[in-house]
Amino acid sequence: MGKDEVKVLSMWASPFCTRVKIALAEKGVAYEEILENDLFGDKSKLLLESNPVHKQVPVLLHNDKPIVESTNIITYIDQVWPSPPLMPACAYERSRTRFWADFIDRKVFSAGRGIWMGKEEEQVEESKKEFLDALMYLDGTLGDKDYFSGDSFGMVDILLIGLTSWFSAFEKYGNFKVEDHYPKLSAWIKRCYARQTVSESIIDSDKVCDLVAMVRQMNGLE
Ligand SMILES: N[C@@H](CCC(=O)N[C@@H](CS)C(=O)NCC(=O)O)C(=O)O
């Protein structure tokens, strides 16, 4: 095969795109980022053609072939560029990784959205409980380890850390601090942010808070 051409269709505030960027950085794969300007209005022809079902970013274009859905993209990246591996070697640990990947995909971001988009106090409290409960399980499985699979940064770390740039917004509108509830998880976030692959890809949480405030305003929430 000739030289790999890798492109990421992306949007600056998307935590799902952050995941893909971190995975590529971990693998040392150079890529071109193509930013969508108006994800909620005028989507690009390239995005609509590459992800006709969901019409969402991220999309990885590997030699012009589209791969969609961030967790699926990272699995693909790990198979095409195997070093360093993001999945554990043992079948049992791999199955646990897939379980937590699915758990994060189902629970974390949607609960967080419920906090900052909640109309009634009750809805916000319900989402806050859902979010903190999800983190409780994640904190439990992390335990005293440096990373979710032990000593090395891997799949579960990437999937969760990508979402954390939105946590300040969840904290602001839910009136809580993750650190007060889960110091180990909080230390893990700092540990991950100290990695260059994460710090160069992660979104500025202040900018996320500004965006969230704007979306709330547009929806008559403030
Ligand atoms: N499950 C998807 C979620 C991707 C997603 O929600 N992308 C958002 C940006 S953060 C998007 O493209 N939204 C535009 C839309 O839904 O029309 C993944 O993991 O890739």
The ligand as an SDF file (V2000), in Angstrom:
LIG
                    3D

 20 19  0  0  0  0  0  0  0  0999 V2000
  -22.0320    8.4200   18.6150 N   0  0  0  0  0  0  0  0  0  0  0  0
  -21.3310    9.3950   17.8350 C   0  0  0  0  0  0  0  0  0  0  0  0
  -21.6860   10.7840   18.3330 C   0  0  0  0  0  0  0  0  0  0  0  0
  -21.1460   11.8570   17.4080 C   0  0  0  0  0  0  0  0  0  0  0  0
  -21.8490   13.1880   17.6430 C   0  0  0  0  0  0  0  0  0  0  0  0
  -22.7500   13.3350   18.4820 O   0  0  0  0  0  0  0  0  0  0  0  0
  -21.4250   14.1810   16.8530 N   0  0  0  0  0  0  0  0  0  0  0  0
  -22.0520   15.4900   16.9420 C   0  0  0  0  0  0  0  0  0  0  0  0
  -21.0210   16.5550   17.3030 C   0  0  0  0  0  0  0  0  0  0  0  0
  -20.4810   16.3410   18.9530 S   0  0  0  0  0  0  0  0  0  0  0  0
  -22.6370   15.8580   15.5860 C   0  0  0  0  0  0  0  0  0  0  0  0
  -22.0540   15.6010   14.5590 O   0  0  0  0  0  0  0  0  0  0  0  0
  -23.8170   16.4890   15.6180 N   0  0  0  0  0  0  0  0  0  0  0  0
  -24.5070   16.9290   14.4470 C   0  0  0  0  0  0  0  0  0  0  0  0
  -25.8240   16.2540   14.2860 C   0  0  0  0  0  0  0  0  0  0  0  0
  -26.1730   15.3780   15.0930 O   0  0  0  0  0  0  0  0  0  0  0  0
  -26.5380   16.6030   13.3360 O   0  0  0  0  0  0  0  0  0  0  0  0
  -19.8210    9.1350   17.9080 C   0  0  0  0  0  0  0  0  0  0  0  0
  -19.3740    8.5480   18.9080 O   0  0  0  0  0  0  0  0  0  0  0  0
  -19.0940    9.4590   16.9580 O   0  0  0  0  0  0  0  0  0  0  0  0
  1  2  1  0
  2  3  1  0
  2 18  1  0
  3  4  1  0
  4  5  1  0
  5  6  2  0
  5  7  1  0
  7  8  1  0
  8  9  1  0
  8 11  1  0
  9 10  1  0
 11 12  2  0
 11 13  1  0
 13 14  1  0
 14 15  1  0
 15 16  2  0
 15 17  1  0
 18 19  2  0
 18 20  1  0
M  END
$$$$
